[in-house]
Amino acid sequence: MNQVERIQEMERIFDKAKEAVSDLSEALEAFEGCEKELKKLEDYYAGARWMKDFEDDEAGKLPADLKRGVLSEDGVYDLLTDNRENLIRMMKICTRVAEKHLI
């Protein structure tokens, strides 16, 4: 690989990494912005109010046009599980990167 090819390759890597780091930063800001709401949702799902709302929905006591994804039996659970898996993944990535790199 000659000098020009090397510089071109490094420039491609630089551009790709710069975009990925920027995208990650934006995603982390969005995630941090909903952290309290996610905890509130988790508390609701684990408590008696969710069960009451779920039972009332099953009994037809709620408006038919009410958006009710939060009352699906798997929706909130899957979201919380995905969140936990993402947190574990981020910790593993951070540990691996910290051990291998960084100036």
C-alpha positions in Angstrom: 0.0 0.0 0.0 1.5 3.3 -1.0 1.3 6.6 1.0 -1.7 8.0 -0.8 -3.7 4.7 -0.5 -2.8 4.6 3.2 -4.0 8.1 3.8 -7.2 7.5 1.8 -7.9 4.4 3.9 -7.2 6.2 7.1 -9.5 9.1 6.0 -12.3 6.6 5.2 -11.8 5.0 8.7 -11.7 8.5 10.3 -15.0 9.6 8.6 -16.8 6.4 9.5 -15.6 6.5 13.1 -16.4 10.2 13.4 -20.0 9.5 12.3 -20.4 6.5 14.6 -19.1 8.5 17.6 -21.5 11.3 16.8 -24.4 9.0 16.4 -23.5 7.3 19.7 -23.4 10.6 21.5 -26.8 11.5 20.2 -28.2 8.1 21.2 -26.8 8.4 24.7 -28.3 11.8 25.1 -31.7 10.5 24.1 -31.3 7.5 26.4 -30.2 9.7 29.3 -33.2 11.9 28.6 -35.7 9.1 29.1 -33.9 7.3 32.0 -36.3 8.6 34.6 -39.3 7.9 32.5 -38.1 4.4 31.9 -37.8 3.8 35.6 -41.3 5.2 36.1 -42.6 2.7 33.4 -40.7 -0.1 35.1 -42.3 0.7 38.5 -45.7 0.9 36.9 -45.3 -2.4 35.2 -44.1 -4.1 38.4 -46.9 -2.7 40.5 -50.6 -3.2 41.1 -51.7 -0.3 38.9 -50.5 -2.1 35.7 -52.4 -5.2 36.7 -55.6 -3.2 37.4 -55.3 -1.4 34.1 -54.6 -4.7 32.3 -57.6 -6.4 33.9 -59.9 -3.4 33.1 -58.7 -3.5 29.5 -59.4 -7.2 29.3 -62.9 -6.6 30.8 -63.6 -3.9 28.1 -63.8 -1.1 30.6 -61.4 1.2 28.7 -62.1 3.2 25.6 -61.8 1.2 22.4 -59.7 3.8 20.7 -57.2 4.1 23.6 -53.6 3.3 22.6 -52.6 0.5 24.9 -49.3 -0.9 23.9 -48.2 -0.5 27.5 -50.8 -3.0 28.5 -49.6 -5.8 26.2 -48.3 -8.7 28.3 -44.9 -8.7 26.6 -44.4 -5.1 25.3 -43.0 -3.5 28.5 -41.2 -6.6 29.6 -39.5 -6.9 26.2 -38.5 -3.2 26.4 -37.1 -3.6 29.9 -35.2 -6.8 28.9 -33.8 -5.1 25.8 -32.7 -2.1 27.9 -30.9 -4.4 30.4 -29.2 -6.3 27.5 -28.1 -3.0 26.0 -26.7 -1.8 29.3 -24.7 -5.0 29.7 -23.5 -4.7 26.1 -22.4 -1.1 26.7 -20.5 -2.1 29.8 -18.7 -4.9 27.9 -17.8 -2.6 25.1 -16.5 0.1 27.4 -14.4 -2.4 29.3 -13.0 -3.9 26.1 -12.2 -0.6 24.6 -10.7 0.8 27.8 -8.4 -2.2 28.1 -7.2 -2.0 24.5 -7.1 1.7 23.6 -7.3 5.2 24.5 -4.5 7.6 24.8 
